[in-house]
Amino acid sequence: MIFVYPYFAKKCDDKNWVKAKYIKLQRYLAIINGLISIICIVFAPIIIKIIFGSEYLNCISAFRILWVGYFIAGTFRVPSGNVLFTIKKKKLTYLIQFLVGF
């Protein structure tokens, strides 16, 4: 989002451009974050064993749950919040962030 935010801010008045690029951004983020999450979920035992050691293998389910959360937040929540803020939908952004906090 740090890279694409200036482009959205520059074109914030052009709703069609923002919508088209947002959909494209979501598509690419879903693919990239999906691949990263699937790899980390599938290879969780190996990753945990290499990074943390065998004594932490009982944390595999928590590790996998965190990757699901990463996929949802990294693909949908963070980009959506930034784009909404860019197009001056501040109240909606605050409401979504408040609801997600619960």
N, C-alpha and C positions, 0 to 999 in steps of 0.2 A: 504494500500500500504506500510505502514511502516513495517508491518510484512513480506510481501512477497517479497519486494524489494531485500533483501540480497540473496534470493534463485535465483532470476533472474540474479543478478549480478554475482553470483558464476558460473552460467551455461550460461553466455552470448555468449560463442563460439559455443554452441550446439543449432543450429537454430531449429532443430526438437523438442527438449525438450521445448524450449521457446515457440514455436508455440502451442504445445499441452497443456502446462500449462496455456498459455494466454487464449486459448479458454475455458478451464475449469474455469479459474478465471472470465472471462466475464459471463459465464453461472451463476455462483453462485452470482456474483454481481448483475446481472439483476434480479434474484429471490429475493434476500434480499432487494435491493433498491426498487424494484417494490412493494414488500409488504409494506415496510415502507411508500413509497409515496402514495400508494392507501389508506392505513389507514389514513394518515394525510389529504389527499384530501377529503375523504368521511366524516371524522369527524372534518373537519375544523371549523365549527361553534362552536362545543363543546370545541375544543382545544383553540380557540381564547377567548371564553367566560371565560374559567377556568383560563387561563394564563394572559390575558390582561384585561378582563372585557367586559361587554356588550357594552360599548361605542365604541369599536373597531370592532364590527361585520360588519361594512361596508367595511372592508379590507379582507373579505373572498376570493374574486377573486384574489387579489394580492398574498395572502398566497398560494393559489392553484397553481398559475403560478410559484411561487418560488419553490414549490415542484416538478413541472415538470422539471424545470431547474436543481434541485438537482439530479433527476433521471438521466438525460442526462449526466451531468458533473461527477457524482459519479460512473456511470456505464461505460461510454465510454471515456470521455476526460481525466480524471486524470490517470486511469490505463494505457491507451494507451500511453500517454505522458511519463510516467515513464518507461514503458517497452521499448519504442523506444529509450529513453535516455540510458537505461541500455545496449542495444545492439549496442550502439555507432552510432545511427542515429540522431546525434545532429542537423544537418541542417534541416532535415524533422521535428524534434520536434519543432524547433524554428519557422518554417514556419506554422505549425499547430497552435501553440500558438498565433502567430501573426494574423492569419486568424480568430481564435475564438475570439480574442480581439475586432474585429470589429463587 
